[in-house]
Amino acid sequence: MAAGSVTQPGNPDAQTGTGQQLHGHNRISTQALSSLAKASAARALGVPAHDIRVDWTDDDGLLALSIVSPVQVPPLAVVARDPGRLRSFGGPILDRLVKAKSDILGSVTALSGAQLSRVDIRISGVKINDGGRVR
């Protein structure tokens, strides 16, 4: 199986409404998995999906997802005046990344059925946002 491609055998006991058995495979392409991962990461990190890059590798039969993305942050001057403002962005970046990994792994697995071994996130930059995160 190619990294990023998910194949699920058909259920030989599955039947159509006419009583006919269904056989075969369902396949989710790498492109579809990548779009799903980008959308999930965009939601978790608060940045547009088009700013995110994803890559899939085989990890002993499971899929490992690598994400490169910017992350939203408040302006430094705002945080210096009001440290509590960081809460509106979900807290410190490290805490947000730990939560994002879990959220992305859960949503990609739930929506695709793919078995992910891990999610790695590398922050490529920051997006300054005066308004805070809106989830």
SVG drawing of the C-alpha trace seen along z (x, -y; Angstrom):
<svg xmlns="http://www.w3.org/2000/svg" viewBox="-34 -47 43 59">
<polyline fill="none" stroke="black" stroke-width="0.4" points="0.0,0.0 1.4,-3.4 1.8,-5.9 -1.3,-8.0 -3.5,-5.6 -6.1,-3.8 -7.8,-0.7 -10.5,1.0 -11.7,4.5 -15.4,4.7 -17.5,6.6 -18.5,9.9 -21.6,10.0 -22.8,6.6 -25.8,6.7 -27.6,4.2 -31.3,3.5 -31.9,6.2 -30.2,8.9 -27.1,8.8 -23.8,9.2 -21.2,6.4 -17.6,7.2 -14.5,5.1 -12.5,2.4 -13.0,-1.2 -10.0,-3.5 -9.3,-6.9 -6.7,-8.7 -3.7,-10.4 -5.1,-13.7 -8.4,-13.2 -6.5,-12.3 -4.3,-15.4 -7.3,-17.7 -8.9,-16.2 -5.7,-16.6 -5.3,-20.2 -8.9,-21.1 -8.5,-19.5 -5.2,-21.2 -6.6,-24.6 -9.4,-24.2 -7.1,-23.2 -4.4,-25.8 -6.7,-28.7 -5.0,-29.3 -6.2,-28.9 -5.9,-25.4 -4.0,-26.8 -1.2,-27.9 -0.7,-24.3 1.5,-21.6 1.0,-17.9 3.1,-14.8 2.3,-11.1 4.8,-8.4 4.4,-4.7 5.1,-3.9 5.2,-0.1 1.9,0.3 0.2,-2.8 0.2,-6.3 2.3,-9.1 1.1,-12.6 3.6,-15.5 2.2,-19.0 4.0,-22.3 2.0,-25.3 2.0,-28.8 0.1,-29.4 -2.0,-32.4 -0.6,-34.6 -1.7,-37.9 0.6,-40.9 3.4,-40.9 2.5,-44.5 -1.0,-43.3 0.3,-40.3 2.8,-42.5 -0.1,-44.9 -2.5,-42.0 -1.0,-38.5 -4.5,-37.1 -5.1,-37.9 -3.2,-34.7 -6.1,-32.7 -8.3,-33.9 -5.8,-32.2 -5.9,-28.9 -2.9,-29.5 0.8,-29.1 1.8,-27.8 3.2,-24.5 0.0,-23.8 -2.0,-24.5 0.2,-22.2 -0.3,-19.3 -4.1,-19.8 -4.0,-20.3 -2.1,-17.0 -4.8,-15.1 -7.6,-16.9 -6.1,-16.3 -5.4,-12.6 -8.9,-12.1 -10.7,-13.9 -8.7,-12.4 -9.2,-8.9 -12.9,-9.4 -13.7,-10.9 -11.4,-8.7 -11.1,-5.4 -7.3,-5.6 -5.1,-4.3 -2.6,-7.1 0.4,-6.3 1.2,-9.9 0.9,-13.5 4.0,-15.7 3.6,-19.5 6.3,-21.9 5.5,-25.6 6.8,-27.5 5.9,-31.0 3.2,-33.1 0.1,-34.9 -0.4,-38.0 -4.1,-38.4 -5.5,-41.2 -8.9,-39.6 -8.1,-36.3 -9.2,-32.9 -12.7,-32.2 -13.5,-28.5"/>
</svg>
